[in-house]
Amino acid sequence: MPLKRFGVARILNKRGFCSRSKAEMLVREGRVALNGRAVFDPETPATETSQITVDGTPVVQTDHVYFAMHKPRGIVTSASDEKGRKTVMDILQGKLPQHVFPVGRLDKASEGLLLFTNDTAFADRILAPETHLEKEYHVQVSRVPTDLEMEKMQRGLWVPPRVFGEDPEFMQMANVQILRTGQKNAWLSVVLHEGKNREIRRILQTFEIEVLRLVRVRIGSWTLGALKPGEFVQLSLDNK
């Protein structure tokens, strides 16, 4: 069976050398050679076994690594930000010997568990909707939802679009429970299987419930544990 072919920039990324965008830039600058010949198109076909060099130095597959971070509130989940905002990669800058990337996203206003790796196959499995991997969040809200409202959240509902003119989206919580209540607000435990863009906030907004704080505490069997905002720890997949 012939080896599957990918663009040379993607192979650089899959080998854990750098981000996809950085790899594309290196190719366009003429700093990448494929099997001894300079290439300038990031989509030039290559395979997992192709000989690739950057500035004359061979790029080989690095060992796969996995990390968990407590993403702080107010930090953007991306490799770089066009608005100059601080990103999760800024927190890791200079602290790891190899390139990693975040698996999935947490919006700027949210915090909690975020996974990092250089293993693209692992990331694809984690993010694939068909895996139905549970993601649990603890959500501080402006009021206690009623039993009927929580039943509707679990049954699913059509949520207005974020952009005027687009179609409504069907959204559904796999589970929602009240953790504790206070005089002016409450904390909920919310479990999602898929996790669409700002899904929890948009579902709750439909019931005129404001999200005051949103913390992801679990992805599958990985938990936030005692990690403090900005802290990260290496994971082992031996028993995952």
C-alpha positions as CSV (number, residue, x, y, z in Angstrom):
1,M,0.0,0.0,0.0
2,P,1.5,3.4,-1.0
3,L,2.2,5.8,1.8
4,K,-0.3,8.6,2.4
5,R,0.8,12.0,1.1
6,F,0.4,15.3,2.7
7,G,1.7,18.9,2.1
8,V,5.3,19.3,3.2
9,A,4.2,22.0,5.7
10,R,1.8,19.6,7.3
11,I,4.5,17.0,7.6
12,L,6.7,19.5,9.4
13,N,3.9,20.2,11.8
14,K,3.1,16.5,12.3
15,R,6.8,15.9,13.2
16,G,6.4,18.4,16.0
17,F,8.9,20.9,14.5
18,C,6.7,24.0,14.5
19,S,3.1,25.2,14.0
20,R,1.4,24.7,10.6
21,S,1.5,28.5,9.9
22,K,5.2,28.7,10.8
23,A,5.9,25.7,8.5
24,E,4.1,27.3,5.6
25,M,6.2,30.5,6.1
26,L,9.5,28.5,6.2
27,V,8.6,26.8,2.9
28,R,7.6,30.1,1.2
29,E,10.9,31.6,2.3
30,G,12.8,28.7,0.6
31,R,14.3,27.4,3.8
32,V,12.9,23.9,3.4
33,A,14.2,21.1,1.2
34,L,12.3,17.9,0.4
35,N,14.5,14.9,-0.5
36,G,17.4,17.2,-1.3
37,R,15.5,19.8,-3.4
38,A,14.3,23.2,-2.2
39,V,10.5,23.6,-2.2
40,F,8.5,26.8,-2.1
41,D,4.9,25.5,-2.1
42,P,3.6,24.4,1.4
43,E,1.3,21.9,-0.4
44,T,4.2,20.1,-2.2
45,P,3.4,16.4,-1.6
46,A,5.5,14.5,1.0
47,T,5.1,11.4,3.1
48,E,5.9,10.4,6.7
49,T,9.2,8.9,5.5
50,S,10.3,11.8,3.3
51,Q,13.7,13.4,4.0
52,I,13.0,17.0,5.0
53,T,15.5,19.7,6.1
54,V,15.1,23.2,7.4
55,D,18.1,25.5,6.8
56,G,20.0,22.3,6.0
57,T,19.2,20.5,9.3
58,P,17.2,17.3,9.1
59,V,13.8,17.3,10.7
60,V,12.8,14.0,12.2
61,Q,9.8,12.9,14.3
62,T,10.1,14.0,17.9
63,D,8.7,12.0,20.7
64,H,5.1,12.6,21.4
65,V,4.4,14.6,24.5
66,Y,1.2,15.5,26.3
67,F,0.5,18.3,28.8
68,A,-2.4,19.7,30.8
69,M,-2.7,23.4,31.6
70,H,-5.1,25.4,33.7
71,K,-5.8,28.1,31.2
72,P,-6.3,31.4,33.0
73,R,-9.2,33.7,32.3
74,G,-8.5,36.5,29.8
75,I,-5.9,34.4,27.8
76,V,-6.5,33.6,24.1
77,T,-6.3,29.9,23.0
78,S,-4.2,30.3,19.8
79,A,-0.6,30.2,18.6
80,S,-0.7,33.9,17.9
81,D,-3.2,36.7,18.0
82,E,-3.7,39.4,15.4
83,K,-4.8,41.9,18.1
84,G,-1.7,41.3,20.2
85,R,-3.4,39.7,23.1
86,K,-1.6,37.2,25.3
87,T,-2.1,33.6,24.2
88,V,-1.6,30.2,25.9
89,M,1.6,29.8,23.9
90,D,3.0,32.8,25.6
91,I,2.7,31.0,28.9
92,L,4.6,28.0,27.5
93,Q,7.2,30.1,25.7
94,G,10.7,28.8,26.5
95,K,9.5,26.2,29.0
96,L,9.3,23.2,26.7
97,P,12.0,21.7,24.5
98,Q,9.6,20.9,21.6
99,H,6.7,22.5,19.8
100,V,3.2,21.7,21.1
101,F,-0.2,23.0,20.2
102,P,-3.5,23.3,22.1
103,V,-6.1,20.5,21.6
104,G,-9.4,22.4,21.0
105,R,-10.2,25.8,22.5
106,L,-11.5,27.7,25.5
107,D,-12.7,31.2,24.7
108,K,-11.0,34.1,26.2
109,A,-13.5,34.6,29.1
110,S,-13.4,30.9,30.1
111,E,-10.7,29.1,32.1
112,G,-9.7,25.6,33.1
113,L,-8.4,22.4,31.6
114,L,-6.7,22.6,28.3
115,L,-4.6,19.9,26.7
116,F,-1.4,20.3,24.6
117,T,0.5,17.9,22.4
118,N,2.6,17.5,19.3
119,D,0.7,14.3,18.4
120,T,-1.8,15.3,15.7
121,A,-3.4,11.8,15.6
122,F,-4.2,12.1,19.4
123,A,-5.6,15.6,18.9
124,D,-7.8,14.4,16.1
125,R,-9.2,11.6,18.2
126,I,-9.9,14.0,21.1
127,L,-11.7,16.5,18.9
128,A,-13.7,14.1,16.7
129,P,-17.4,14.5,17.4
130,E,-18.1,10.8,16.9
131,T,-15.9,10.0,20.0
132,H,-18.5,11.7,22.3
133,L,-15.7,12.5,24.7
134,E,-17.3,14.1,27.8
135,K,-16.2,17.6,28.7
136,E,-17.3,18.8,32.1
137,Y,-17.6,22.5,33.2
138,H,-18.4,24.2,36.4
139,V,-20.4,27.3,35.6
140,Q,-21.3,30.2,37.9
141,V,-24.7,31.7,36.7
142,S,-26.8,34.7,37.7
143,R,-29.7,32.6,38.9
144,V,-30.8,29.1,39.6
145,P,-32.4,27.5,36.5
146,T,-35.7,25.7,37.0
147,D,-36.1,21.9,36.6
148,L,-38.1,22.5,33.4
149,E,-35.4,24.7,32.0
150,M,-32.7,22.1,32.8
151,E,-34.8,19.5,31.2
152,K,-35.0,21.6,28.0
153,M,-31.3,22.1,28.0
154,Q,-30.7,18.4,28.1
155,R,-33.4,17.7,25.5
156,G,-31.8,20.2,23.2
157,L,-33.1,23.5,21.6
158,W,-32.5,25.8,18.7
159,V,-30.3,28.7,19.7
160,P,-30.2,32.0,17.8
161,P,-27.2,32.5,15.6
162,R,-24.2,34.6,16.7
163,V,-24.3,36.6,13.5
164,F,-27.5,38.2,12.2
165,G,-28.8,36.4,9.1
166,E,-27.2,33.0,9.8
167,D,-29.3,30.0,10.7
168,P,-30.1,29.0,14.3
169,E,-28.1,26.1,15.7
170,F,-29.3,23.0,17.6
171,M,-27.5,22.7,20.9
172,Q,-27.8,20.3,23.7
173,M,-26.2,19.6,27.1
174,A,-25.5,15.9,27.9
175,N,-26.1,16.7,31.5
176,V,-26.7,19.7,33.8
177,Q,-27.0,19.7,37.6
178,I,-27.0,22.3,40.3
179,L,-23.8,22.1,42.4
180,R,-24.6,24.7,45.0
181,T,-26.6,27.9,45.3
182,G,-26.0,31.2,47.0
183,Q,-28.1,34.3,47.7
184,K,-27.5,35.9,44.3
185,N,-26.1,33.2,42.0
186,A,-25.5,29.5,41.6
187,W,-22.9,27.0,40.3
188,L,-23.9,24.3,37.8
189,S,-22.1,21.2,36.5
190,V,-22.5,21.0,32.8
191,V,-21.4,18.1,30.6
192,L,-21.0,18.4,26.8
193,H,-20.2,15.7,24.2
194,E,-19.5,17.9,21.2
195,G,-18.8,21.5,22.4
196,K,-19.8,24.0,19.7
197,N,-18.6,27.6,19.8
198,R,-19.6,29.2,23.1
199,E,-22.3,26.5,23.4
200,I,-22.9,26.8,27.2
201,R,-23.1,30.6,27.1
202,R,-25.5,30.6,24.2
203,I,-27.8,27.9,25.6
204,L,-28.0,29.7,29.0
205,Q,-28.5,33.1,27.3
206,T,-31.6,31.7,25.6
207,F,-33.1,31.4,29.1
208,E,-31.8,34.9,30.1
209,I,-29.3,33.3,32.4
210,E,-25.9,35.1,32.5
211,V,-22.6,33.2,32.8
212,L,-20.5,34.8,35.5
213,R,-17.6,32.3,35.4
214,L,-17.0,29.2,33.3
215,V,-14.3,26.6,34.3
216,R,-13.6,23.4,32.4
217,V,-12.8,20.8,35.0
218,R,-12.6,17.5,32.9
219,I,-11.9,16.2,29.4
220,G,-12.7,12.5,29.3
221,S,-10.7,11.0,32.2
222,W,-8.3,14.0,32.5
223,T,-9.2,16.4,35.3
224,L,-8.1,19.9,36.3
225,G,-7.2,18.7,39.7
226,A,-5.1,21.1,41.8
227,L,-3.6,23.0,38.9
228,K,-3.6,26.7,39.5
229,P,-4.2,29.3,36.6
230,G,-1.1,29.3,34.4
231,E,0.3,26.0,35.7
232,F,0.9,23.0,33.5
233,V,1.9,19.4,34.0
234,Q,3.1,16.6,31.7
235,L,0.7,13.7,31.2
236,S,1.2,10.0,30.6
237,L,-1.1,8.1,28.3
238,D,-0.1,4.7,29.7
239,N,-3.4,4.2,31.5
240,K,-5.7,6.5,29.4
